[in-house]
Amino acid sequence: MTTSTPPPVIGNLVASTLLPLTPRRKYLYITLMVLATIVWGSTFLVVQETIKLTGVFTFLTLRFSLGALTLILIFHKRLRHMNRYELGAGSCIGLFLFAGFALQTWGLRYTTSSEAAFITGLYVPFVTILSLFILKQKPTRMAITGVVISFVGLTLISFNKNLVLTFGLGELLVLGCAVANALHIVTISKFAPKADPMNLAIVQIALTALLSAVAIPLAGEPLVLPPAPVWLSVLFMGMIATSFCFAVMNWVQQSVSSTQATLVYALEPVWAGVFGYTVGEMLTPLGWFGCACILLGMVIGELRLWPRRSRS
């Protein structure tokens, strides 16, 4: 492992200037982020069914171990040049990644996949607030408008058919996940521009696997091999939903701000609602209107105000 000079420090914050982004690459990044949200949206049902057959932390250990192993096999040459900055940054990000998935997976024991997805989506406004204080990134007026509209949409989706906003233990756990997810996104934007994105992804995923393994005996889960259906879930979740999606996330956020990225990530609960609909988890008309608000918020957030004319 080699060492290198870490990025400059401003006050108590590490400088996190975004890398330049061409219009063509911007559309590529948006496409990749949308693809990641489709995958993530499908995972709520998968996880909910899987944890009926095995323990929460047993599943997380297998999922993230496979995810880390996949990236290590593909990008092992980059690991030779990993420095202390990437190790420290990846560990910091990994703590929030572990907290988010532990709370979300545990919460899925007590709520539906659709409700879990929509409450998780509350990280959209959280990211904007945290980015202002942690990254000193002042969002544009259009970005703020987009976040507000997306937040309204997420709220509308959370109402049941009796127009009651249900909130129990499962919802509380998933709300904690939303906060952890927001911190995860913000810290990636903070550290990714000055690090190798694949090394950063490997460290945070590997740390999540390690912490999940430590939590198995603490949670009283039996140390037994899970049944065959769980391994099919682990293959999909580990290789696609973890290694691919988080590699994309760390790569893209070298050039895309946390607020911009979040506006696209807000599509995740929309896809979760669509997948939930296929298995009988019905959205109300108000819920579908909420989905439309999320899409509208994403589009508005990407718009720029017209340039001011200079006075002669």
N, C-alpha and C positions, 0 to 999 in steps of 0.2 A: 504494500500500500504506500503510495507516495503522498507527499504533502505539497500544498501550494498556498500561495497567498490568498487569504479570504477576501471577499468583497469589502469595500470601504464601509465604515460605520458612521452613521449620522445620528448623533445623540445616542440613544440606546437601540436604534433601529438599523438593520442592515439595508444598504441601498438596494432597491429592487426595480431598476429601470427596465422596462419591457424592451424586448428585442424588436427591431423594425419588421414591418409586416406589409407585403405587397398585396394588392387587391385579389390576385389569383390565389395566393396562399390563404388569404382570409376566408374565401369561399370554401377552400379545401378544409380548413380548420372547422368552419361551421358545420360542414357536412359530416366530418368525423365526430364532432360533439353530438350532433343529432343522432347519429348511429349509436353512439354510446348511451344516449338516453333511451333509445328503443330497447337496447339490451337490458339496461338497468330497470326499465319499466316492467319487463317480463320476469325479473328475478323475484318480485314480491310473492307471486304465487308459488314459484319454485321453492323458495326458502320456507314459506308457510307450510307446505306439504312435507318438506324434508325434515324439519325439526319435530314433526310428529313421530319420526322414526329414530331420531338420535338426539343427543344433547346439543344445546346451543353452541357451547364452546368447542365441543368435539367437531361439529360441522365447520365452525370458523377456522379451527386449526387445520383441518384437511383442505379446506378451500384456499386459504392464503398460503399454505405450504406449497400446494401445487402451483399457485400463481407465481410465487417467488421462484420456484424451480424452473418454471417455463421461461421466465425472463432471464434467469441466470444462464440457462443453456443457450439462449439466443444471443445474449449480449455479454458473454463471459469475458470477452477481450476488453470491454470497457471497464470491467471491475478492476483490472490491473492498474488502472489509472485513477481509481477512486481516491479522493482526498478527505481530510478530516472535516472540511466544511460540508461536503456532501453527506458524510456519515452523520454529522450532528444535525444538519437540516432535515435529512430523511427520518431521523429518529424523532425529532420534534413533530414533524408532520404525521408520522406513524402513530403517535400517541392519540391524536385526534381521530385518525382513521379507525383505530381499535375501539375507541370510545363510541364512535358513531355506529359501527356495525354491531357491537355488543348490545347497545341499547335498542337498536332497531330490531335485531333478530330476537331479542328477548321480548320486546313489545309485540311482535307478531304472534306470540302465544295468546295474547289477550284482545286482539282487535283484528279487523279484516285487512286483507292486503291493500284494498283500495284506500281505506281510511289511513292506513300506515303511510302509504305513498303520498297522500295529499298533505298530511301533517309534516312529513319529512320535507316536503317542498317549501315549508315556511323558512327554510334557510335562505330563500331568495331575499327577503328584506334584511335578514341578519347579516348577510354578506356585505350589503351596501353600508350598513352601520359600522361593522367591524373594519371594513376597508378604509373608512374615513379616519378611524382612530389608530389603526395598526399600520396601514400602508401610506397614510396621508394622501390617499387618492380621492380627490373630490369628484364625485360623479357628475356627468352632464345633466342638464334639466330633462332631456329626453330619457336618459337612463333612469332617473328618479321616477319620472312618469311611468315608464315601463314597469319598474319594480312595484309601484303602487297598484297598477292595474293587475299585475300578476298576483299580488297579495290578495286583492279583492277576489280574483278568480279562485285562488286556493281556499279562501274562506267560504265561498259559495259551494265549492265541491264538498266541503266537510259537513254540510248539513244533510241530515237524513230525510227520508220521505215525509216525516212529520214536521219538517223545518226546525228540528232541534239539533243543536251542536253538541254531539255526544263527546264526553271527555272522562275517561276512567284511567285505570293503571296503565293499560296498554298505550293509550294516547299520551299519557305523561312520559312514559319511557321513550316513545318515538319523538316527542317534543325535545327531549334531551338530545336525541340523535340529531335533530335539525340544528341545534346549536353547535354540536361537535362537527357536523358536516360543514357548517359555515366557517368554522375555524380551520378546518382541513383545506377548504378552497382558498381562503385568505393566505394561509401559510405557504401553500404551493406558489401562489403569485408572488409572495415575498422572497422565496428562496430559489425558485426555478430559473429565473433569468441568469443566475450566476453559477448554475450547476448543470451537470449532465443529466438530462431528464430521465434516462433509463436507470442510471445509478440511484437517482432519487426515488424512483418508483420501486426498485428492488429493495432498498433499505426499509421503506415504510411498510411494504407488504410483508417482508420477512419479520419485522418487529411485531406486526399485528398477529402473525402466525405464532410467534414465540409467546406473546402475552396471552393469547387464546389458550395455548397449551398449559401455561401456568395456571390459568383460571379453571381448568377442567376439574382438578381435585378440590379446589376451593368451592366450586359450585356443587360438589357432591355427585358429579357425573361418573358413571361406571367406566372403567378403562377396558372397554371391549370394542371389537371391530364392528362397525355399523353394517346393516344389511345391504344387499346389492343395489337396490334403488337409490340409496344415498350416494353411492359411488358415481352413478350416472349424473346426479345433480352436482357432485363435486367436480367432475370433469368439465361440465358446462360453466359452472360458477368460477372455477379456478382459472381455466384457460381463456375464456371469453370475457366474462363479466369482471374478472380481476386483472389478469395480466394484460390483455388487450386494452380494456377501457381505461385502466389507470396509467398505462403507458401513454395513451393518447392524451389523457388529462394533463400529465406532467409536461408533455411535449408542447401541446397547444398553449398552455398558460405561460410559456416563456414570452409569448408575443401578444396574448389576449388578456386584458385586465380581468380581475376577479368579478367585477360587476357585469361586464359583457358576457363572460363565460356563464355566469349564473342565470342570465336571461335565457340562454339556450338550455341549460340544465333544468330549467323550470318545466321543460317538456316531459320530464320523467314521470310525474304523477299523471299526466294526460295519457301516456302510453300504458301506465299501470291500470288506469280506469278502463281503457280499451280492452286490455287483456283480461281484466276482471269481468268485463261485460260478457266475454266469450264463455265464461264458466258460471254465469248467473248472478254476478255481483252488479246489480242494476244501479245506474246513476239516475238521479232525478233530472227533470228538465232544467232545474236551477244548476245542477251539477254540470250538465253539458254547456250551459251558458258560462259557467266558471272556466271550463276548458277553453272556450273561445276567448275569454279574457286573458288567459295565460298566453295563448298564441298571439293575441293582439299586443300584449305587453312586450313580448319578445321582439316583434316587428318594430314597435315604436321605440324601444330601447336602442335599436340599431340605427335609427334615423338621426341625422344631424340637423341642428338648426341652421337656417340659411346664414351665410357669412355676412358680417356687418360691412357695409360700404364705408370706405375711408373718405373722410371729408377732404376736399381739395383746398 
